């Protein structure tokens, strides 16, 4: 049996090699091209606490987003807030801050101005994809207040109430300070501190009580959390002695009245004496 052998030219060999090189190159590019890499969320905080009325920044950083869209959603109310760079929920308080960085990184931070208690809850940053790509951020909005008399007399009762309000994630580790120093039973044996949680308005309450105040109790009192920096409030207490001042003032008035009476008697005596001489 005869075998047919076709002559292979040098040019044909070079063509086949070029074709193989091109196929290999396209295959490598296909597997190394970043457009085939799924988007990933970069690490950032997922639990944020702010003071009521302040600005809240909810971060969302993504790498290799490519042509996909980013959506912010308020999970508690199942409400879409932003889609892409546009604000879906019409509100002057909600802003999307977009920033492009190197290495295919983009920031899609959600800003909420003048926060209220109703803004607290779970938020979700989503990437539009067939795969479930989401990142959740918990926002806590707190308000800390102190109520009580700012000026009292020595010996009167000191009563301050510190109230931290803001939903189910309020801190309970509230500590009292005087002039920047923690109030302890050793330095304030005459003080009583109580703590409890109110389920009515979701608040953490602590009381500072002194039955009989002294002058050294004057100062700046602070209640704050050791774990949440935004939970803090202050009040300035001044202790006087208005009762003693009133008594001293009364004594001065009595003395002045006695002096005036004595002077009047002397004038009358001199007048009578001059009258007798003229006669």
WOLINLIN-V353793 format. One record per backbone hydrogen bond with DSSP energy under -1.0 kcal/mol. NH is the residue of the N-H (numbers start at 1). CO is the residue of the C=O. E is the energy in kcal/mol with one decimal. If there is no record, write none. Layout:
nh	co	e
NH	CO	E
NH	CO	E
This chain:
nh	co	e
13	9	-1.6
14	10	-1.8
15	11	-1.9
16	12	-2.4
17	13	-2.1
18	14	-2.2
19	15	-2.3
20	16	-2.3
21	17	-2.3
22	18	-2.3
23	19	-2.2
24	20	-2.6
25	21	-2.4
26	22	-2.6
27	23	-2.0
28	24	-2.3
29	25	-2.6
30	26	-2.1
31	27	-1.7
32	28	-1.6
33	29	-1.8
36	33	-1.7
37	34	-1.6
40	63	-2.1
42	61	-2.9
48	138	-3.1
50	140	-2.6
52	142	-2.9
53	115	-2.3
54	51	-2.1
56	112	-2.6
58	110	-3.1
62	106	-2.8
63	40	-2.7
64	104	-2.2
68	65	-1.7
71	126	-2.4
72	82	-1.6
73	124	-2.4
74	79	-3.5
75	122	-1.6
79	74	-2.0
81	72	-2.8
82	72	-1.3
83	86	-2.3
84	70	-3.0
86	83	-1.7
88	81	-1.8
89	81	-2.2
95	111	-2.5
97	109	-3.0
99	107	-1.8
101	105	-3.4
106	62	-2.8
107	99	-3.3
108	60	-3.3
109	97	-1.8
110	58	-2.6
111	95	-3.2
112	56	-2.5
113	93	-2.8
115	54	-2.3
119	116	-1.5
120	117	-1.6
121	139	-2.2
123	137	-2.8
124	73	-2.8
125	135	-3.4
126	71	-3.7
127	133	-2.2
128	69	-2.4
133	131	-1.1
135	125	-1.9
137	123	-2.8
138	46	-3.1
139	121	-3.1
140	48	-3.0
142	50	-2.7
143	165	-2.2
145	163	-2.0
147	161	-2.1
152	238	-2.0
154	240	-2.6
155	213	-1.4
156	153	-2.2
158	210	-3.1
160	208	-2.5
161	147	-2.2
162	206	-3.0
163	145	-2.7
164	204	-2.6
165	143	-2.6
166	202	-1.6
174	172	-1.2
175	224	-2.8
177	222	-2.7
178	181	-2.9
179	220	-3.3
181	178	-1.8
183	176	-2.5
188	184	-2.3
191	188	-1.6
192	209	-2.9
194	207	-1.6
196	205	-2.7
198	203	-2.9
203	198	-1.9
204	164	-2.8
205	196	-2.9
206	162	-2.1
207	194	-2.5
208	160	-2.6
209	192	-2.7
210	158	-2.3
213	156	-2.0
217	214	-1.9
218	215	-1.8
219	237	-1.8
221	235	-3.1
222	177	-2.6
223	233	-2.2
224	175	-2.1
225	231	-2.1
226	173	-1.1
231	228	-1.2
232	230	-1.4
233	223	-1.8
235	221	-2.2
237	219	-3.0
238	150	-2.6
240	152	-2.4
245	241	-1.7
246	242	-2.3
247	243	-1.9
248	244	-2.5
249	245	-2.3
250	246	-2.3
251	247	-2.2
252	248	-2.0
253	249	-2.0
254	250	-2.0
255	251	-2.2
256	252	-2.2
257	253	-2.0
258	254	-2.1
259	255	-2.1
260	256	-2.0
261	257	-1.9
262	258	-2.2
263	259	-2.1
264	260	-1.8
265	261	-1.8
266	262	-1.9
267	263	-2.2
268	264	-2.0
269	265	-2.1
270	266	-2.3
271	267	-2.2
272	268	-2.2
273	269	-2.2
274	270	-2.3
275	271	-1.7
276	272	-1.9
277	273	-1.7
278	274	-1.9
279	275	-1.0
